[in-house]
Amino acid sequence: MTTSNPAPILDVSKIRADFPVLHQKVNGKPLVYMDTGATSQKPQSVIDALVRYYTEDNSNVHRGVHTLSQRATEEYDTARSKTRQFLNAASDQEIIFVKGTTDGINLVAHSYGRQHLGPGDEIIISTMEHHSNIIPWQVLCQEKAAHLRIIPINDAGELLIDEYERLLTPRTKLVSITHVSNVLGTINPIEQIVEMAHSRGVPVLVDGAQAAPHMAVDVQKLGCDFYVFSGHKLYGPTGIGVLYGKFDLLEAMPPYQLGSDMIKSVTFESTIYNDLPYKFEAGTPHIAGVIGLGAAIDYVSDIGMDCIDTYEHGLLEYGMECLSSIGGVQIIGTASEKSAILSFVMDGIHPHDIGTILDTEGIAIRTGHHCAQPLMDRFGVPATARASLAFYNTREEIDVLVKGIDRVLEVFS
Ligand SMILES: *Cc1c(COP(=O)(O)O)cnc(C)c1O
């Protein structure tokens, strides 16, 4: 494969220098990390923010009058403002810190879902959802004698919008849909999906786990009612994530977890809940995680989400071209609007074996069902091999992936 590099959109060698973990050998070969879809690597600035917090400012937030507590509280609150800007939410009160995408969806299912769902009601999801955006709704529906409705997809991995339209009925109480598929890379037309739901008075939750790290997200432009993502996929720490919700919806929702920080006053007879966002942040939060997330948002914002998007799209096009030219490789997910995720299967070779052989070449990809078993069923495969890219990957690394796949073919020939 010849590599014809277009004018650089970002300085990838400078970016790579910011990620210490990338500079190591695995099985004697330079590490090629293509598993950002499972979790991203962290720039030094995020690692430094965590160390600085624990070294200099460690203290509980919103409690002490002492200096350390005030510093920790200020950093915590600042990270919330950065997150609000990052999503273009209208107010800091609409930003709830949670553990991650899974936790955010569970919060909405338990709070909003339990409050609004009744027997015979329906929730719409799609065939390409992550288990985290299936199971909370499935269990809620079982509990409430309600029903899950599933938007089908075509062979390219695109939603069938006409079918979605048909599924929207007076019984629909919520649409919960992924922004970007973690397996197919499909970018769903969220604005259109929201518009169609809103015209019938139905709110929409968007699972942004694979979108927020890779493209500019503007929740007001999307119009969605809830948006969730995970810090660890956005080059930040694990254990921290964000739930955005429209103020009026959050205000009317009951708390999800109960305890300290989420209350205004307590007697043994009754409790007055705190204001947003604290009503949904019971207990001591993941302070370091929040501060690390703030550093991650600073990092990607300095580069520019549009630059990241454009650069990664170039990688995707090159990767699709390379992979589709290898005999015996079938790409799963060929949507016209697609993020830099390359899922594939190989004739007669189990994805697990692909992953194992690539690992001997220093290449880290994910193999398995990717927490999307119904989607595997749709494509009639038990698993796929998935290379998921980020702005720290290069075309040269895609060439290494192609050589690794050639090696897999050799081993099984
Ligand atoms: C990773 C992922 C999740 C779950 O995220 P957690 O960080 O594990 O909670 C949900 N949806 C999609 C699309 C994902 O990629």
The ligand as an SDF file (V2000), in Angstrom:
LIG
                    3D

 15 15  0  0  0  0  0  0  0  0999 V2000
  -18.5220    1.8630   25.9620 C   0  0  0  0  0  0  0  0  0  0  0  0
  -19.9350    2.0890   25.5970 C   0  0  0  0  0  0  0  0  0  0  0  0
  -20.9330    2.1030   26.5600 C   0  0  0  0  0  0  0  0  0  0  0  0
  -20.6750    1.8070   28.0090 C   0  0  0  0  0  0  0  0  0  0  0  0
  -19.7540    2.7040   28.5460 O   0  0  0  0  0  0  0  0  0  0  0  0
  -19.1710    2.4580   30.0190 P   0  0  0  0  0  0  0  0  0  0  0  0
  -18.0550    3.4340   30.1040 O   0  0  0  0  0  0  0  0  0  0  0  0
  -18.6920    1.0250   30.0440 O   0  0  0  0  0  0  0  0  0  0  0  0
  -20.2680    2.7080   30.9670 O   0  0  0  0  0  0  0  0  0  0  0  0
  -22.2230    2.3670   26.1480 C   0  0  0  0  0  0  0  0  0  0  0  0
  -22.5140    2.6130   24.8680 N   0  0  0  0  0  0  0  0  0  0  0  0
  -21.5720    2.6150   23.9020 C   0  0  0  0  0  0  0  0  0  0  0  0
  -21.9610    2.9210   22.5050 C   0  0  0  0  0  0  0  0  0  0  0  0
  -20.2550    2.3420   24.2400 C   0  0  0  0  0  0  0  0  0  0  0  0
  -19.3220    2.3310   23.2880 O   0  0  0  0  0  0  0  0  0  0  0  0
  1  2  1  0
  2  3  1  0
  2 14  2  0
  3  4  1  0
  3 10  2  0
  4  5  1  0
  5  6  1  0
  6  7  2  0
  6  8  1  0
  6  9  1  0
 10 11  1  0
 11 12  2  0
 12 13  1  0
 12 14  1  0
 14 15  1  0
M  END
$$$$
